Amino acid sequence: MVREIIFYKTSGGRSPVRDFLETLPAKQAKKAAWVMGLVEEMDNVPGQYFQKMVNTDDLWEVRVKIGSDIFRFLGFFDGPKWVVLSHAFQKKTQKTPQQAIRLAEERKQDYFRRKKR
């Protein structure tokens, strides 16, 4: 089964993840796109690239490492096929900041609330 990554959009039509990707240098954006490709194409994605987050509202993270730079793309599943990425940031500490997790969870709730309409 193949997954498809889609980017969360705010009610105003903005895509925070796309905005984040556009701030990255080309080499980093290319690596992020490569990792997202793995998530879409592989049945069993290695944990170093895609992992379910513990103690969250069913969030998953796409993990991108380029040299000493680490990026995280947080998202969730919409059905078995779609991975909706709702937040992205450069990781500076060992633990994922609670604020990032909360923001991704809020966007998840917003996504499903607006999808029902």
N, CA, C and O of each residue as an XYZ file, in Angstrom:
468
protein
N       0.836     -1.197      0.000
C       0.000      0.000      0.000
C       0.874      1.252      0.000
O       1.844      1.356      0.752
N       0.519      2.162     -0.831
C       1.303      3.382     -0.957
C       0.585      4.518     -0.243
O      -0.639      4.635     -0.302
N       1.364      5.345      0.429
C       0.810      6.514      1.115
C       0.980      7.747      0.233
O       1.788      7.762     -0.695
N       0.209      8.765      0.542
C       0.375     10.043     -0.134
C       0.485     11.130      0.923
O      -0.339     11.210      1.834
N       1.509     11.964      0.792
C       1.682     13.074      1.728
C       0.945     14.285      1.180
O       1.111     14.665      0.021
N       0.128     14.881      2.038
C      -0.500     16.151      1.680
C      -0.170     17.147      2.791
O       0.107     16.756      3.926
N      -0.201     18.420      2.457
C       0.112     19.462      3.430
C      -1.177     20.071      3.960
O      -2.083     20.421      3.203
N      -1.232     20.187      5.266
C      -2.353     20.859      5.936
C      -2.424     22.308      5.446
O      -1.403     22.967      5.245
N      -3.654     22.780      5.263
C      -3.864     24.192      4.922
C      -4.732     24.828      6.001
O      -5.679     24.212      6.491
N      -4.406     26.055      6.365
C      -5.217     26.792      7.333
C      -6.542     27.179      6.668
O      -6.702     27.034      5.456
N      -7.479     27.666      7.463
C      -8.766     28.080      6.893
C      -8.556     29.223      5.897
O      -9.391     29.441      5.019
N      -7.446     29.952      6.029
C      -7.133     31.031      5.093
C      -6.380     30.549      3.857
O      -6.036     31.347      2.985
N      -6.123     29.242      3.782
C      -5.474     28.675      2.602
C      -3.952     28.615      2.667
O      -3.307     28.201      1.704
N      -3.377     29.022      3.786
C      -1.917     28.965      3.921
C      -1.468     27.548      4.260
O      -2.194     26.811      4.927
N      -0.287     27.166      3.810
C       0.280     25.866      4.141
C       1.572     26.078      4.933
O       2.617     26.382      4.357
N       1.493     25.914      6.269
C       2.680     26.161      7.100
C       3.885     25.290      6.714
O       5.026     25.748      6.787
N       3.641     24.051      6.309
C       4.741     23.154      5.953
C       5.385     23.609      4.637
O       6.611     23.636      4.520
N       4.566     23.960      3.662
C       5.121     24.466      2.396
C       5.912     25.757      2.642
O       6.992     25.948      2.085
N       5.361     26.639      3.483
C       6.076     27.881      3.822
C       7.437     27.559      4.436
O       8.438     28.192      4.099
N       7.472     26.577      5.334
C       8.730     26.188      5.969
C       9.716     25.648      4.938
O      10.888     26.024      4.937
N       9.240     24.771      4.067
C      10.116     24.181      3.038
C      10.733     25.261      2.155
O      11.886     25.150      1.736
N       9.956     26.306      1.877
C      10.456     27.376      1.015
C      11.559     28.197      1.670
O      12.285     28.911      0.980
N      11.697     28.106      3.005
C      12.773     28.842      3.684
C      14.087     28.052      3.680
O      15.141     28.607      3.988
N      14.030     26.764      3.334
C      15.231     25.925      3.386
C      16.115     26.132      2.155
O      15.611     26.376      1.059
N      17.450     26.032      2.342
C      18.335     26.018      1.179
C      17.989     24.813      0.292
O      17.451     23.818      0.777
N      18.297     24.907     -0.993
C      17.902     23.881     -1.966
C      18.319     22.477     -1.548
O      17.534     21.538     -1.682
N      19.533     22.319     -1.048
C      20.033     20.988     -0.683
C      19.189     20.375      0.437
O      18.887     19.182      0.410
N      18.814     21.187      1.413
C      18.002     20.692      2.531
C      16.581     20.389      2.080
O      15.999     19.387      2.496
N      16.022     21.238      1.239
C      14.667     20.999      0.729
C      14.640     19.719     -0.106
O      13.673     18.958     -0.061
N      15.714     19.489     -0.871
C      15.799     18.299     -1.715
C      15.839     17.030     -0.849
O      15.191     16.035     -1.175
N      16.595     17.070      0.245
C      16.671     15.915      1.153
C      15.314     15.672      1.812
O      14.881     14.528      1.946
N      14.643     16.754      2.225
C      13.316     16.620      2.835
C      12.350     15.965      1.836
O      11.575     15.084      2.206
N      12.400     16.394      0.588
C      11.530     15.826     -0.444
C      11.862     14.347     -0.663
O      10.965     13.531     -0.879
N      13.147     14.007     -0.607
C      13.576     12.610     -0.781
C      13.006     11.733      0.343
O      12.486     10.646      0.089
N      13.109     12.219      1.590
C      12.584     11.450      2.727
C      11.062     11.310      2.612
O      10.513     10.241      2.880
N      10.387     12.382      2.216
C       8.925     12.303      2.040
C       8.583     11.283      0.954
O       7.569     10.591      1.048
N       9.416     11.191     -0.063
C       9.232     10.189     -1.109
C       9.307      8.777     -0.559
O       8.528      7.908     -0.952
N      10.258      8.545      0.362
C      10.361      7.224      1.006
C       9.074      6.900      1.759
O       8.543      5.794      1.666
N       8.588      7.887      2.506
C       7.361      7.688      3.289
C       6.201      7.325      2.367
O       5.363      6.492      2.712
N       6.156      7.951      1.199
C       5.063      7.671      0.263
C       5.212      6.303     -0.402
O       4.214      5.626     -0.647
N       6.437      5.892     -0.694
C       6.641      4.713     -1.539
C       6.919      3.404     -0.811
O       6.607      2.332     -1.330
N       7.503      3.475      0.387
C       7.878      2.234      1.078
C       6.760      1.729      1.979
O       6.107      2.510      2.672
N       6.543      0.408      1.962
C       5.554     -0.176      2.876
C       6.009     -0.032      4.322
O       5.251      0.406      5.187
N       7.262     -0.407      4.566
C       7.824     -0.311      5.917
C       8.958      0.704      5.906
O      10.098      0.380      5.574
N       8.629      1.927      6.273
C       9.622      2.994      6.269
C      10.492      2.839      7.517
O       9.959      2.696      8.618
N      11.830      2.865      7.367
C      12.700      2.775      8.541
C      12.389      3.879      9.556
O      12.085      5.014      9.189
N      12.472      3.518     10.840
C      12.156      4.449     11.923
C      13.002      5.711     11.917
O      12.597      6.730     12.477
N      14.156      5.658     11.299
C      14.987      6.870     11.263
C      14.344      7.959     10.391
O      14.708      9.131     10.483
N      13.382      7.558      9.543
C      12.724      8.520      8.652
C      11.268      8.805      9.005
O      10.768      9.894      8.725
N      10.583      7.840      9.614
C       9.140      7.982      9.843
C       8.784      7.194     11.085
O       9.027      5.989     11.160
N       8.203      7.883     12.064
C       7.944      7.208     13.320
C       6.722      7.787     14.010
O       6.466      8.990     13.968
N       5.971      6.886     14.652
C       4.822      7.326     15.449
C       5.362      7.966     16.728
O       6.294      7.453     17.348
N       4.770      9.075     17.104
C       5.223      9.783     18.305
C       4.450      9.281     19.521
O       3.232      9.113     19.467
N       5.163      9.045     20.606
C       4.502      8.580     21.836
C       3.929      9.784     22.582
O       4.400     10.912     22.440
N       2.901      9.508     23.380
C       2.257     10.533     24.207
C       1.738     11.725     23.403
O       1.824     12.870     23.845
N       1.202     11.441     22.220
C       0.573     12.491     21.417
C      -0.778     11.961     20.930
O      -1.112     10.794     21.135
N      -1.538     12.827     20.290
C      -2.826     12.445     19.721
C      -2.588     11.811     18.345
O      -2.968     12.374     17.318
N      -1.952     10.628     18.343
C      -1.697      9.880     17.100
C      -0.899     10.669     16.069
O      -1.186     10.594     14.874
N       0.090     11.417     16.515
C       0.945     12.142     15.580
C       2.090     11.249     15.111
O       2.547     10.355     15.823
N       2.530     11.522     13.898
C       3.686     10.857     13.313
C       4.692     11.928     12.950
O       4.328     13.086     12.747
N       5.966     11.544     12.867
C       6.954     12.524     12.434
C       7.780     11.984     11.281
O       8.231     10.839     11.289
N       7.965     12.852     10.285
C       8.901     12.586      9.199
C      10.210     13.209      9.667
O      10.260     14.386     10.024
N      11.279     12.393      9.660
C      12.545     12.818     10.255
C      13.596     13.004      9.168
O      13.904     12.080      8.415
N      14.137     14.215      9.102
C      15.127     14.546      8.082
C      16.389     15.046      8.771
O      16.349     15.962      9.592
N      17.521     14.416      8.413
C      18.808     14.828      8.991
C      19.766     15.124      7.841
O      19.974     14.300      6.950
N      20.340     16.317      7.886
C      21.308     16.721      6.869
C      22.517     17.261      7.604
O      22.481     18.371      8.135
N      23.594     16.479      7.638
C      24.753     16.888      8.422
C      24.334     17.037      9.872
O      23.802     16.100     10.467
N      24.571     18.217     10.445
C      24.198     18.427     11.848
C      22.806     19.045     11.972
O      22.329     19.276     13.083
N      22.154     19.314     10.841
C      20.811     19.897     10.873
C      19.751     18.799     10.908
O      19.806     17.833     10.147
N      18.788     18.972     11.806
C      17.707     18.001     11.951
C      16.378     18.741     11.787
O      16.136     19.769     12.420
N      15.533     18.195     10.928
C      14.219     18.784     10.702
C      13.151     17.753     11.014
O      13.337     16.555     10.800
N      12.029     18.241     11.524
C      10.896     17.368     11.812
C       9.657     17.926     11.132
O       9.393     19.128     11.154
N       8.901     17.007     10.524
C       7.629     17.344      9.912
C       6.593     16.512     10.647
O       6.581     15.287     10.534
N       5.724     17.174     11.398
C       4.736     16.459     12.203
C       3.426     16.379     11.442
O       3.032     17.318     10.749
N       2.762     15.250     11.581
C       1.496     15.083     10.893
C       0.701     13.918     11.447
O       0.985     13.400     12.527
N      -0.295     13.522     10.685
C      -1.235     12.498     11.139
C      -1.814     11.807      9.920
O      -1.706     12.299      8.797
N      -2.428     10.665     10.159
C      -3.081      9.924      9.076
C      -4.532     10.368      8.941
O      -5.228     10.603      9.928
N      -4.965     10.475      7.689
C      -6.382     10.648      7.379
C      -6.746      9.399      6.587
O      -6.567      9.350      5.370
N      -7.257      8.393      7.285
C      -7.489      7.096      6.650
C      -6.145      6.375      6.514
O      -5.135      6.841      7.041
N      -6.132      5.245      5.811
C      -4.900      4.452      5.734
C      -3.873      5.019      4.761
O      -2.695      4.668      4.820
N      -4.320      5.893      3.870
C      -3.478      6.283      2.750
C      -2.829      7.659      2.879
O      -1.680      7.834      2.471
N      -3.535      8.629      3.434
C      -3.040     10.001      3.453
C      -2.301     10.325      4.734
O      -2.783     10.055      5.834
N      -1.124     10.908      4.574
C      -0.381     11.473      5.701
C      -0.468     12.992      5.530
O       0.018     13.546      4.544
N      -1.088     13.647      6.496
C      -1.263     15.097      6.436
C      -0.196     15.736      7.320
O      -0.232     15.598      8.542
N       0.750     16.434      6.701
C       1.793     17.111      7.478
C       1.284     18.488      7.869
O       0.880     19.287      7.025
N       1.314     18.747      9.189
C       0.690     19.981      9.675
C       1.675     20.962     10.293
O       1.329     22.125     10.500
N       2.895     20.523     10.594
C       3.855     21.435     11.227
C       5.269     20.982     10.906
O       5.537     19.785     10.795
N       6.173     21.943     10.759
C       7.570     21.632     10.477
C       8.455     22.589     11.249
O       8.101     23.749     11.461
N       9.617     22.093     11.669
C      10.547     22.951     12.399
C      11.944     22.339     12.352
O      12.121     21.158     12.051
N      12.923     23.176     12.658
C      14.285     22.671     12.801
C      14.465     22.263     14.249
O      14.175     23.036     15.162
N      14.941     21.055     14.453
C      15.067     20.509     15.798
C      16.408     20.929     16.386
O      17.465     20.674     15.807
N      16.347     21.571     17.535
C      17.565     22.071     18.182
C      17.868     21.342     19.482
O      18.980     21.435     20.002
N      16.883     20.615     20.010
C      17.072     19.931     21.291
C      16.748     18.453     21.128
O      16.185     18.040     20.114
N      17.107     17.664     22.125
C      16.866     16.229     22.098
C      15.374     15.923     21.998
O      14.941     15.098     21.194
N      14.602     16.610     22.838
C      13.160     16.355     22.867
C      12.424     17.295     21.923
O      12.812     18.450     21.753
N      11.357     16.786     21.310
C      10.506     17.634     20.477
C       9.768     18.609     21.396
O       9.138     18.185     22.365
N       9.841     19.910     21.103
C       9.172     20.893     21.979
C       7.671     20.633     22.094
O       7.006     20.339     21.100
N       7.143     20.744     23.314
C       5.704     20.549     23.555
C       4.874     21.491     22.700
O       3.801     21.126     22.221
N       5.378     22.709     22.512
C       4.656     23.707     21.725
C       4.450     23.201     20.297
O       3.385     23.408     19.716
N       5.456     22.540     19.730
C       5.351     22.007     18.365
C       4.307     20.900     18.308
O       3.521     20.823     17.363
N       4.306     20.043     19.325
C       3.340     18.940     19.386
C       1.920     19.501     19.514
O       1.004     19.060     18.821
N       1.752     20.485     20.417
C       0.426     21.091     20.613
C      -0.088     21.726     19.322
O      -1.257     21.569     18.969
N       0.788     22.440     18.623
C       0.393     23.097     17.376
C      -0.038     22.058     16.333
O      -1.046     22.246     15.651
N       0.716     20.976     16.211
C       0.366     19.916     15.259
C      -0.967     19.275     15.635
O      -1.780     18.967     14.762
N      -1.191     19.075     16.934
C      -2.459     18.476     17.383
C      -3.637     19.422     17.137
O      -4.716     18.980     16.742
N      -3.433     20.723     17.369
C      -4.500     21.701     17.110
C      -4.853     21.723     15.628
O      -6.025     21.791     15.259
N      -3.829     21.664     14.783
C      -4.080     21.678     13.340
C      -4.774     20.394     12.897
O      -5.579     20.411     11.966
N      -4.465     19.290     13.556
C      -5.150     18.026     13.252
C      -6.638     18.164     13.559
O      -7.483     17.796     12.743
N      -6.950     18.695     14.736
C      -8.356     18.867     15.118
C      -9.060     19.808     14.151
O     -10.197     19.562     13.748
N      -8.376     20.888     13.782
C      -8.940     21.851     12.832
C      -9.209     21.178     11.478
O     -10.256     21.395     10.867
N      -8.259     20.365     11.020
C      -8.376     19.666      9.734
C      -9.631     18.792      9.705
O     -10.425     18.868      8.767
N      -9.804     17.960     10.738
C     -10.956     17.045     10.742
C     -12.271     17.795     10.979
O     -13.309     17.400     10.449
N     -12.234     18.858     11.761
C     -13.439     19.660     11.996
C     -13.908     20.281     10.671
O     -15.095     20.241     10.347
N     -12.968     20.850      9.914
C     -13.344     21.479      8.645
C     -13.666     20.445      7.576
O     -14.460     20.720      6.676
N     -13.067     19.260      7.657
C     -13.328     18.211      6.665
C     -14.774     17.703      6.788
O     -15.394     17.329      5.792
N     -15.295     17.694      8.004
C     -16.667     17.196      8.237
C     -17.704     18.071      7.548
O     -18.774     17.590      7.173
N     -17.397     19.339      7.382
C     -18.402     20.262      6.824
C     -18.683     19.971      5.369
O     -19.501     20.652      4.750
